[in-house]
């Protein structure tokens, strides 16, 4: 839980800093960003599943 709170605080700080400096936010558009994160997560789970199913 501490990692989640630290990541949230860091993200909020970066968002405030970039807004203060009038720079574009360093984040992808909302839907494609969420899809990318979900794909990375599912790929990691799929890799573990393949390893346990076929190689152990």
C-alpha positions as a Markdown table, in Angstrom:
| # | Residue | x | y | z |
|---|---|---|---|---|
| 1 | Unk | 0.0 | 0.0 | 0.0 |
| 2 | Unk | 2.9 | 2.3 | 0.7 |
| 3 | Unk | 4.1 | 1.9 | -2.9 |
| 4 | Unk | 0.7 | 2.9 | -4.2 |
| 5 | Unk | 0.6 | 6.0 | -2.1 |
| 6 | Unk | 4.2 | 7.0 | -3.0 |
| 7 | Unk | 3.4 | 6.5 | -6.7 |
| 8 | Unk | 0.2 | 8.6 | -6.4 |
| 9 | Unk | 2.1 | 11.4 | -4.5 |
| 10 | Unk | 4.9 | 11.4 | -7.1 |
| 11 | Unk | 2.4 | 11.5 | -10.0 |
| 12 | Unk | 0.6 | 14.4 | -8.3 |
| 13 | Unk | 3.8 | 16.3 | -7.8 |
| 14 | Unk | 4.9 | 15.8 | -11.4 |
| 15 | Unk | 1.5 | 16.9 | -12.6 |
| 16 | Unk | 1.6 | 20.1 | -10.5 |
| 17 | Unk | 5.2 | 20.8 | -11.6 |
| 18 | Unk | 4.4 | 20.4 | -15.3 |
| 19 | Unk | 1.3 | 22.5 | -15.0 |
| 20 | Unk | 3.2 | 25.2 | -13.1 |
| 21 | Unk | 5.9 | 25.2 | -15.9 |
| 22 | Unk | 3.1 | 25.2 | -18.5 |
| 23 | Unk | 4.4 | 22.0 | -20.1 |
| 24 | Unk | 2.2 | 19.3 | -21.6 |
| 25 | Unk | 1.6 | 16.5 | -19.1 |
| 26 | Unk | 3.9 | 13.5 | -19.7 |
| 27 | Unk | 1.0 | 11.0 | -20.0 |
| 28 | Unk | -0.7 | 9.2 | -22.9 |
| 29 | Unk | -4.3 | 9.9 | -23.7 |
| 30 | Unk | -6.6 | 8.3 | -21.1 |
| 31 | Unk | -8.0 | 5.4 | -23.0 |
| 32 | Unk | -4.9 | 4.3 | -24.7 |
| 33 | Unk | -2.9 | 4.7 | -21.5 |
| 34 | Unk | -5.3 | 2.5 | -19.6 |
| 35 | Unk | -5.2 | -0.1 | -22.5 |
| 36 | Unk | -1.4 | -0.1 | -22.5 |
| 37 | Unk | -1.2 | -0.7 | -18.7 |
| 38 | Unk | -3.8 | -3.5 | -18.9 |
| 39 | Unk | -1.9 | -5.1 | -21.8 |
| 40 | Unk | 1.4 | -5.0 | -19.9 |
| 41 | Unk | -0.3 | -6.5 | -16.8 |
| 42 | Unk | -2.1 | -9.2 | -18.8 |
| 43 | Unk | 1.1 | -10.0 | -20.7 |
| 44 | Unk | 2.9 | -10.6 | -17.4 |
| 45 | Unk | 0.2 | -12.8 | -16.1 |
| 46 | Unk | 0.1 | -14.7 | -19.5 |
| 47 | Unk | 3.9 | -15.3 | -19.4 |
| 48 | Unk | 3.7 | -16.8 | -15.9 |
| 49 | Unk | 0.8 | -18.9 | -17.0 |
| 50 | Unk | 2.7 | -20.2 | -20.0 |
| 51 | Unk | 5.7 | -21.0 | -17.9 |
| 52 | Unk | 3.8 | -23.0 | -15.3 |
| 53 | Unk | 1.5 | -24.7 | -17.8 |
| 54 | Unk | 4.1 | -25.9 | -20.3 |
| 55 | Unk | 7.5 | -25.7 | -18.7 |
| 56 | Unk | 7.1 | -27.1 | -15.2 |
